[in-house]
Amino acid sequence: MATTAEELHTMIDHLSAQDQERMLAYARELAQPQPYPHTPLPPGTPGSAIADLRVSPEGGEAMERALEDCERIDPDEDPF
């Protein structure tokens, strides 16, 4: 059984010169280190915590108004 490198070499040998250049460019791109390493997201708060949320009636009304404002779409409004 051939190794991955051997199998790639065999396949690349059968490609046109142009496709070999494309493969080389792709391999170079893959070999470059990523500018920002992947880091897992921190653990979040479970949705069930919302049931324990307590706010004043005024705060609740303000949040409700804010949500209503966000839900409206005015097609004539200039976004900028």
C-alpha positions, -999 to +999 in steps of 0.1 A: +000+000+000+014+034-010+018+062+015-001+094+011+029+112-002+036+085-028+000+085-040+000+123-043+032+122-062+018+096-086-014+116-092+005+149-096+028+133-122-003+126-144-015+163-143-007+189-168+020+215-160-007+241-154-025+218-129+007+209-112+013+246-106-022+249-092-016+220-069+017+235-057+000+268-050-027+250-030-001+230-010+018+262-002-014+278+010-022+249+032+013+249+046+011+285+057+003+290+094-031+305+101-028+341+113-052+335+141-051+301+157-084+283+163-094+286+199-126+270+213-153+293+225-156+298+262-185+280+279-216+300+279-246+304+301-273+278+296-306+291+283-323+278+315-306+307+334-331+330+317-359+316+339-340+329+369-335+364+355-352+391+375-355+427+364-376+456+376-409+463+359-393+495+343-363+475+331-386+449+316-406+475+298-375+491+284-362+457+272-396+450+256-395+484+238-360+478+226-370+444+212-400+459+194-378+486+179-354+461+166-381+440+150-394+468+129-381+472+093-387+505+076-380+500+038-378+538+033-352+543+061-317+551+051-294+525+067-265+550+069 
